[in-house]
Amino acid sequence: MNTDLTVKTAQAADVAGIGYEGFRTWLKRGLLKPTGTLPKFYAPDAPAEIADAKRWRWSSFGFADLCSFRLTKILLDAGLSWEVVNSIVSDHGLWQSHRSDNPASRYLAVFQGTSQWTLYSAETLATDLNTGTIRSDWMTLVDLHELRQNVVFRNRAAALRAVADDLIRTSHVFVTSGNAMLTPGEEAGGLISRSWRAKSAGLQPRQSKAPDHISSSR
């Protein structure tokens, strides 16, 4: 699974499954914030600033970011509040887990009515469910392995849609000769211009002569 990728804002919104402006609203409301960024260095006597990456100003996002954005959409659609979702998705450990695909962090369980959550391996989850330690109706469960694969597929689809949209927007452009690129209107203008120059030079279109045995009616 290729996780070495960087996408622009519009494509990140497409992968997340939300509109462009809605996506920017997420970022302005604090989604991810400084998660995954390096801390700043300060002089010993200088006060530290409140960590704020201002991600709505960012123009590119990586794979772990895309997984976080898609997870945000899934959890919000499952009925969790923004405050709970933001605190979970913005956790640095969870963000970092998207880059490793560690079997120990296969499932994300968010317990209903609380902001508590945990990561499970497939074995641990099965054991806790079978022993009654937890119950499936107590939590919202997300398969993070499936999520990451889904992000890869959605990113490919978003890239193809972007190419298709670009082709539609530039479908009027075509090459006539060498590097000369004309629109249909310009090309039509060129044909008219060539026709006018031909007439100016005294060149008239050839007309076929009627056979002698065909006389015109009077």
C-alpha positions in Angstrom: 0.0 0.0 0.0 1.6 3.3 -1.2 1.5 5.8 1.7 4.1 8.1 0.3 1.9 10.7 -1.2 1.0 14.4 -1.0 -2.2 16.0 -2.3 -3.7 19.5 -2.5 -6.6 20.8 -0.5 -9.4 20.1 -3.1 -8.3 16.5 -3.5 -7.9 16.0 0.3 -11.6 17.2 0.7 -12.6 14.7 -2.1 -10.9 11.9 -0.3 -12.5 12.8 3.0 -15.9 12.8 1.3 -16.8 16.5 2.1 -17.1 19.7 0.1 -14.1 22.0 -0.2 -15.6 24.8 2.1 -16.8 22.2 4.6 -13.3 20.7 4.7 -11.7 24.1 5.4 -14.2 24.7 8.1 -13.0 21.5 9.8 -9.5 22.8 9.7 -10.5 26.2 11.0 -12.3 24.5 13.9 -9.1 22.9 15.0 -8.9 19.5 13.3 -5.4 18.0 13.8 -4.0 21.4 14.8 -0.3 20.7 15.5 -0.6 16.9 15.3 2.3 15.4 13.4 4.3 18.6 13.3 7.7 19.3 15.0 7.6 21.4 18.1 9.2 24.9 18.0 12.3 25.7 19.9 12.5 28.7 22.3 15.2 30.4 24.3 15.3 29.5 28.0 13.7 32.8 29.0 11.2 33.0 26.1 7.6 32.0 26.7 6.3 29.2 24.6 3.5 29.9 22.2 0.3 27.9 22.2 0.8 25.1 19.6 -1.3 25.9 16.6 -0.4 24.7 13.1 -3.1 26.7 11.4 -3.8 23.9 9.0 -6.4 25.8 7.1 -3.4 27.7 5.6 -1.8 24.5 4.4 -1.8 23.7 0.7 -0.8 20.0 0.9 -1.5 16.9 3.0 0.1 13.5 3.5 -1.3 10.0 3.8 -1.8 10.1 7.6 -3.7 13.4 7.3 -6.0 11.9 4.6 -6.7 8.9 6.9 -7.5 11.3 9.7 -9.8 13.3 7.5 -11.7 10.2 6.3 -12.0 8.9 9.8 -13.4 12.2 10.9 -16.2 11.9 8.2 -16.9 8.3 9.3 -17.2 9.1 13.0 -19.3 12.2 12.4 -21.7 10.2 10.2 -21.9 7.6 13.0 -23.4 10.3 15.2 -20.4 11.3 17.4 -20.1 14.9 18.4 -17.5 17.2 16.8 -15.7 17.7 20.2 -15.3 13.9 20.7 -14.3 13.3 17.1 -11.7 16.1 17.0 -10.1 14.9 20.2 -9.8 11.4 18.9 -8.6 12.1 15.4 -6.1 14.8 16.5 -4.4 12.3 18.9 -0.7 12.1 17.8 -0.5 8.3 18.5 -3.5 7.6 16.3 -2.3 9.9 13.5 1.1 8.1 13.6 -0.5 4.7 13.5 -1.8 5.4 10.0 1.8 5.3 8.7 2.8 1.9 10.1 -0.3 -0.3 9.7 0.7 -2.1 13.0 -1.6 -5.1 13.6 -1.8 -4.0 17.2 -3.8 -1.0 16.1 -6.2 -2.7 13.7 -9.4 -1.5 15.2 -10.5 1.8 16.7 -13.3 1.4 19.4 -15.1 4.6 20.6 -17.3 3.9 23.6 -20.7 5.4 23.3 -21.7 8.4 25.4 -18.1 9.1 26.4 -14.9 10.4 24.8 -13.0 7.2 25.7 -11.5 5.2 22.9 -8.9 2.5 22.5 -7.0 0.6 19.8 -7.4 -3.2 19.5 -5.7 -5.9 17.6 -8.0 -8.5 16.0 -7.1 -11.1 18.7 -7.6 -8.8 21.6 -10.9 -7.5 20.3 -12.2 -11.1 19.7 -11.1 -12.1 23.2 -12.8 -9.1 25.0 -16.0 -9.7 23.0 -16.1 -13.4 23.7 -15.5 -12.9 27.4 -18.0 -10.2 27.8 -15.5 -7.6 28.8 -16.9 -5.4 26.1 -20.0 -5.6 24.0 -20.4 -4.5 20.4 -23.4 -2.3 21.2 -21.3 -0.3 23.6 -19.1 1.2 20.9 -18.5 2.5 17.5 -15.9 0.2 15.8 -13.8 1.2 12.8 -11.5 -1.2 11.0 -8.4 1.1 10.5 -6.8 -1.3 8.0 -9.9 -1.1 5.8 -10.0 2.6 6.3 -6.4 3.0 5.0 -7.0 0.9 2.0 -10.2 2.9 1.3 -8.2 6.1 1.5 -5.7 4.8 -1.1 -8.6 3.9 -3.5 -10.5 7.2 -2.9 -7.3 9.1 -3.6 -6.8 7.4 -6.9 -10.4 8.0 -7.8 -10.1 11.7 -6.8 -7.0 12.0 -8.9 -8.8 10.5 -11.9 -11.7 12.8 -11.5 -9.4 15.8 -11.3 -7.8 14.7 -14.6 -11.2 14.2 -16.2 -12.4 17.7 -15.1 -9.3 19.2 -16.4 -9.8 17.5 -19.8 -13.4 18.8 -19.9 -12.3 22.4 -19.1 -9.6 22.3 -21.8 -11.4 20.2 -24.4 -11.6 23.2 -26.7 -7.8 23.3 -27.0 -6.1 21.2 -29.7 -2.9 21.3 -31.7 -3.1 22.4 -35.3 0.6 22.5 -36.2 3.6 22.4 -34.0 3.1 24.4 -30.8 0.2 26.5 -32.3 -2.9 25.8 -30.2 -6.2 27.3 -31.3 -9.7 27.2 -30.1 -12.5 26.0 -32.5 -13.5 29.7 -32.9 -9.9 30.7 -33.7 -9.6 27.8 -36.1 -12.8 28.8 -37.8 -11.6 32.4 -38.1 -8.4 31.0 -39.7 -10.4 29.1 -42.3 -12.4 32.3 -43.1 -9.2 34.3 -43.3 -7.7 31.8 -45.7 -10.9 31.8 -47.8 -10.8 35.6 -48.0 -7.2 35.6 -49.0 -7.9 33.1 -51.8 -10.7 35.3 -53.2 -8.5 38.4 -53.0 -5.9 36.6 -55.2 -8.6 36.0 -57.9 -8.9 32.3 -57.1 -12.5 31.1 -57.5 -13.9 27.7 -56.6 -14.1 25.4 -59.6 -17.6 24.8 -60.9 -18.4 21.7 -62.9 -19.6 22.3 -66.4 -23.0 20.8 -67.3 -22.9 18.2 -70.1 -23.8 19.5 -73.6 -26.9 17.3 -73.9 -28.4 18.9 -70.8 -30.0 22.3 -71.7 -31.2 24.8 -69.2 -34.9 25.3 -69.1 -36.3 28.7 -70.3 
